[in-house]
Amino acid sequence: MTVRPFAEPAPEMPKPIGEKNGKHVYDPQAMNDYLDDRAKWMKRRFAWDASQKELQEHSQRAAQGVIEAMRDHLLACLKDILWPLPVTVAFDFDDVTSVRMDVQLPLLPTLPDREAAIDYGNRVAVRRMSEVIHTKLHNRHALGLVLRLIGEIFAALPTVQQVTVSGRQQPPDKRPPRYVITARTARKPWSALHQRGSVTGDAFQCLQEIESKFNLTGLGAFLPIEPFD
């Protein structure tokens, strides 16, 4: 894992308001504000550099198969992603070569139910999605989330050779959670899919090419399944 440079630009010095004895003269308040801003910027930069160094050290130890470092590094990688919705996961290592993960899938109401379309006169109209389209949007998100997690685990942990990710839903009425997606694959077939670009294409089709289970009704709703052990 490479160290990323600090992206925030440094504060700009104030422009001189004149010259005296061949030297620039600055407004005292503007210069004090600049020095304060630069001190705060330097503090943020040092904190960023320290966190990147720590992340790289975790990455190196994780690549060596140190379980605790593998846990920390995987969590750091997952937290670094800008997920479209909050993601809650639980995972465990059978050993340094195998990871099992559960992910809490979002419920249907948490996804947007409006879509924009071109209306008469080239105006943009925002309309409510049909129930079927809304459900299919939810399914694409859920299937894509499982695939993304498989890929992130393989990318973060070089010693891992097999990954199992199962997605479950928690009904809002306090009923027990139910599993609706489960998928597992070894690194070699996953790498082959990645090289073909399948893992960034249609999630439904990609899951058909690895060991997976999920059932959908004719209207696109998930049915409960038994997850892989």
C-alpha positions as CSV (number, residue, x, y, z in Angstrom):
1,M,0.0,0.0,0.0
2,T,1.4,3.4,-1.0
3,V,1.4,6.5,1.2
4,R,-1.0,9.1,-0.2
5,P,0.3,12.7,0.0
6,F,-1.6,15.3,2.0
7,A,-4.0,16.9,-0.5
8,E,-5.0,20.1,1.3
9,P,-3.1,23.0,-0.2
10,A,-1.1,25.3,2.1
11,P,-2.6,28.7,3.0
12,E,-1.5,31.5,0.8
13,M,0.6,34.3,2.1
14,P,-1.1,37.7,2.1
15,K,-0.1,40.1,-0.6
16,P,2.3,42.9,0.4
17,I,0.8,46.3,0.9
18,G,4.0,48.2,0.1
19,E,7.8,48.2,0.5
20,K,10.2,49.7,3.0
21,N,13.9,49.7,2.7
22,G,13.7,47.2,-0.2
23,K,11.5,44.8,1.8
24,H,7.8,43.9,1.4
25,V,5.5,45.3,4.0
26,Y,2.4,43.3,5.1
27,D,-0.7,44.1,7.0
28,P,0.0,42.9,10.5
29,Q,-3.4,41.4,11.1
30,A,-3.4,39.6,7.7
31,M,0.1,38.2,8.4
32,N,-1.0,37.0,11.9
33,D,-4.0,35.3,10.4
34,Y,-1.8,33.7,7.8
35,L,0.6,32.4,10.4
36,D,-2.3,31.0,12.5
37,D,-3.8,29.3,9.5
38,R,-0.4,27.8,8.5
39,A,0.2,26.4,12.0
40,K,-3.2,24.7,11.9
41,W,-2.5,23.4,8.4
42,M,0.9,22.0,9.5
43,K,-0.8,20.3,12.4
44,R,-3.3,18.6,10.1
45,R,-0.5,17.6,7.7
46,F,1.6,16.0,10.4
47,A,-1.5,14.1,11.6
48,W,-2.2,12.9,8.1
49,D,1.4,11.8,7.5
50,A,1.4,9.9,10.8
51,S,-1.8,8.1,10.0
52,Q,-0.6,7.2,6.5
53,K,2.7,5.8,8.0
54,E,0.7,3.8,10.5
55,L,-1.6,2.5,7.7
56,Q,1.4,1.5,5.6
57,E,2.9,-0.4,8.6
58,H,-0.4,-2.2,9.2
59,S,-0.5,-3.0,5.5
60,Q,3.0,-4.5,5.6
61,R,2.3,-6.6,8.7
62,A,-1.0,-7.7,7.2
63,A,0.8,-8.9,4.1
64,Q,3.0,-11.0,6.4
65,G,-0.1,-12.8,7.8
66,V,-0.3,-11.1,11.3
67,I,-4.0,-11.6,12.2
68,E,-4.4,-8.5,14.4
69,A,-2.8,-6.3,11.7
70,M,-5.0,-8.0,9.1
71,R,-8.1,-7.0,11.1
72,D,-6.9,-3.4,11.6
73,H,-5.9,-3.0,8.0
74,L,-9.1,-4.4,6.6
75,L,-11.2,-2.1,8.8
76,A,-9.1,0.9,7.8
77,C,-9.5,0.1,4.1
78,L,-13.3,-0.3,4.5
79,K,-13.6,3.0,6.4
80,D,-11.6,4.8,3.7
81,I,-14.4,4.1,1.1
82,L,-17.1,6.6,0.4
83,W,-20.0,4.2,0.7
84,P,-23.3,5.5,-0.8
85,L,-25.1,4.3,2.4
86,P,-23.7,3.3,5.8
87,V,-22.3,-0.2,5.9
88,T,-22.2,-2.4,8.9
89,V,-20.1,-5.6,8.7
90,A,-18.8,-8.3,11.0
91,F,-16.0,-10.6,10.0
92,D,-13.8,-13.4,11.2
93,F,-10.7,-15.2,10.1
94,D,-10.7,-19.0,9.9
95,D,-6.9,-18.6,9.5
96,V,-4.7,-16.2,7.5
97,T,-6.0,-17.6,4.2
98,S,-9.8,-17.5,4.8
99,V,-12.2,-14.7,5.8
100,R,-16.0,-14.9,6.5
101,M,-18.0,-11.7,6.5
102,D,-21.6,-10.7,7.3
103,V,-22.9,-7.4,6.0
104,Q,-26.1,-5.7,7.1
105,L,-28.0,-4.8,3.9
106,P,-30.0,-1.6,3.8
107,L,-33.8,-1.9,3.8
108,L,-35.8,-0.7,0.8
109,P,-37.0,2.6,2.4
110,T,-33.4,3.8,2.9
111,L,-32.8,4.0,-0.9
112,P,-33.9,7.0,-3.0
113,D,-37.4,6.6,-4.4
114,R,-37.2,9.5,-6.8
115,E,-35.6,9.7,-10.3
116,A,-35.0,12.5,-12.7
117,A,-36.2,12.5,-16.3
118,I,-36.3,14.9,-19.2
119,D,-39.8,16.4,-19.4
120,Y,-41.6,18.5,-22.0
121,G,-39.5,21.5,-23.1
122,N,-36.2,19.8,-22.0
123,R,-37.1,20.5,-18.4
124,V,-35.9,18.1,-15.6
125,A,-38.8,16.5,-13.8
126,V,-38.3,14.5,-10.6
127,R,-40.8,11.7,-10.3
128,R,-41.4,8.9,-7.8
129,M,-40.1,5.5,-9.0
130,S,-42.5,2.7,-9.5
131,E,-42.4,0.0,-6.8
132,V,-40.7,-2.5,-9.2
133,I,-38.0,0.0,-10.3
134,H,-37.4,0.9,-6.6
135,T,-37.1,-2.7,-5.6
136,K,-34.7,-3.5,-8.5
137,L,-32.5,-0.5,-7.5
138,H,-32.3,-1.9,-4.0
139,N,-31.4,-5.4,-5.4
140,R,-28.6,-3.9,-7.5
141,H,-27.2,-2.1,-4.5
142,A,-27.3,-5.2,-2.3
143,L,-25.7,-7.5,-4.9
144,G,-23.1,-4.9,-5.8
145,L,-22.3,-4.4,-2.1
146,V,-21.5,-8.1,-1.6
147,L,-19.3,-8.1,-4.7
148,R,-17.5,-4.9,-3.6
149,L,-16.7,-6.4,-0.2
150,I,-15.3,-9.6,-1.7
151,G,-13.0,-7.5,-3.9
152,E,-11.9,-5.2,-1.0
153,I,-10.9,-8.2,1.1
154,F,-8.8,-9.7,-1.6
155,A,-7.2,-6.3,-2.4
156,A,-6.4,-5.5,1.3
157,L,-5.1,-8.9,2.4
158,P,-2.6,-10.7,0.1
159,T,-2.5,-13.9,2.2
160,V,-6.3,-14.5,1.9
161,Q,-7.2,-17.2,-0.6
162,Q,-10.9,-17.6,0.0
163,V,-13.6,-15.1,0.9
164,T,-17.2,-15.7,2.0
165,V,-19.6,-12.7,2.2
166,S,-23.2,-13.1,3.3
167,G,-25.8,-10.3,3.3
168,R,-28.6,-10.2,5.7
169,Q,-31.6,-8.0,6.3
170,Q,-33.0,-6.9,9.7
171,P,-36.8,-6.5,9.5
172,P,-38.0,-3.3,11.2
173,D,-40.6,-5.2,13.3
174,K,-37.9,-7.0,15.5
175,R,-38.2,-10.3,13.7
176,P,-34.9,-12.2,13.5
177,P,-32.6,-11.2,10.7
178,R,-32.8,-13.2,7.5
179,Y,-30.0,-13.9,5.0
180,V,-30.8,-13.1,1.4
181,I,-27.4,-13.3,-0.4
182,T,-24.3,-15.5,0.2
183,A,-21.3,-15.8,-2.0
184,R,-17.8,-17.3,-1.8
185,T,-14.9,-17.6,-4.1
186,A,-11.2,-18.3,-4.1
187,R,-8.7,-15.7,-5.2
188,K,-7.7,-17.4,-8.5
189,P,-11.2,-17.4,-10.1
190,W,-11.9,-13.9,-8.7
191,S,-8.7,-12.6,-10.3
192,A,-9.8,-14.1,-13.6
193,L,-13.2,-12.3,-13.3
194,H,-11.4,-9.1,-12.4
195,Q,-9.1,-9.3,-15.4
196,R,-12.1,-9.8,-17.7
197,G,-13.8,-6.8,-16.1
198,S,-16.7,-8.9,-14.9
199,V,-16.5,-7.7,-11.3
200,T,-17.3,-4.1,-12.3
201,G,-20.1,-5.0,-14.7
202,D,-23.5,-6.5,-13.9
203,A,-23.5,-7.8,-10.3
204,F,-26.2,-10.3,-11.0
205,Q,-24.2,-11.9,-13.8
206,C,-20.9,-11.8,-11.9
207,L,-22.4,-13.6,-8.9
208,Q,-23.6,-16.3,-11.3
209,E,-20.0,-17.0,-12.2
210,I,-18.9,-17.7,-8.6
211,E,-20.4,-19.9,-5.9
212,S,-23.4,-17.9,-4.7
213,K,-27.0,-18.2,-3.6
214,F,-29.9,-15.6,-3.8
215,N,-33.5,-15.9,-4.8
216,L,-35.7,-13.2,-6.2
217,T,-39.4,-13.1,-6.8
218,G,-40.8,-12.1,-10.2
219,L,-41.2,-8.6,-8.9
220,G,-37.6,-8.5,-7.7
221,A,-38.0,-9.0,-3.9
222,F,-35.4,-11.1,-2.0
223,L,-36.4,-14.5,-0.5
224,P,-34.6,-15.9,2.5
225,I,-31.7,-18.3,1.9
226,E,-29.4,-20.4,4.0
227,P,-25.9,-18.8,4.0
228,F,-22.7,-20.7,3.3
229,D,-20.9,-21.8,6.5
